[in-house]
Amino acid sequence: MTNLSHLLRVLIFVVGVFGIAFLHSCGSGGSDVSNEALNNPLSADAQLEKVQAELPAIQFERAIHDFGAIREGDVVATTFKFKNTGQKDLIIQTASGSCGCTVPVFPKTPIAPGKEDEIRVEFNSEGKSGLQDKSVTVVTNCIPNITTLRIKAMVKDR
């Protein structure tokens, strides 16, 4: 019985030592982050807002257009008007349709702050039927840099 009692004491001691070491390592503040960084009044969100205020910003009048009912084979188009509401020139790097039937045409020159322009989107319903929901992905020099525009149509058989 003494061997069992001795073994139990050793086991309790070992568990206790490891427990204290574990608790000490968790609360030791061994972080590389300084108190100055933790107490900095400019949070990451505030810094992002400051950067965004100095960049271009794209604001669309609308992001969805519904053509309604059209006939299979019709080619229809709409324009998505936008404004650069930011402080720097807006550059549209690319605009691409979700399939070959959706073709965007976008300005290739910078849009100055406060100026307006548009993206024209053409939809060819050849070979399509039923409800169509297509997208145009617009990539700019804004934050966020991707905007998605959508077009819809109900394509009826000829």
Buried (B, 14 or more C-beta within 10 A) or exposed (E): EEEEEEEEEEEEEEEEEEEEEEEEEEEEEEEEEEEEEEEEEEEEEEEEEEEBEEBBBBEBEEBEBEBEEBEBEBEBBBEBEBBBEBEBBBBBEEBBBBEEBBBBEBBEEBBEBEEEBBBBBBBBBEEBEEEBEBBBBBBBBBEEEEBEBBBBBBBEEE
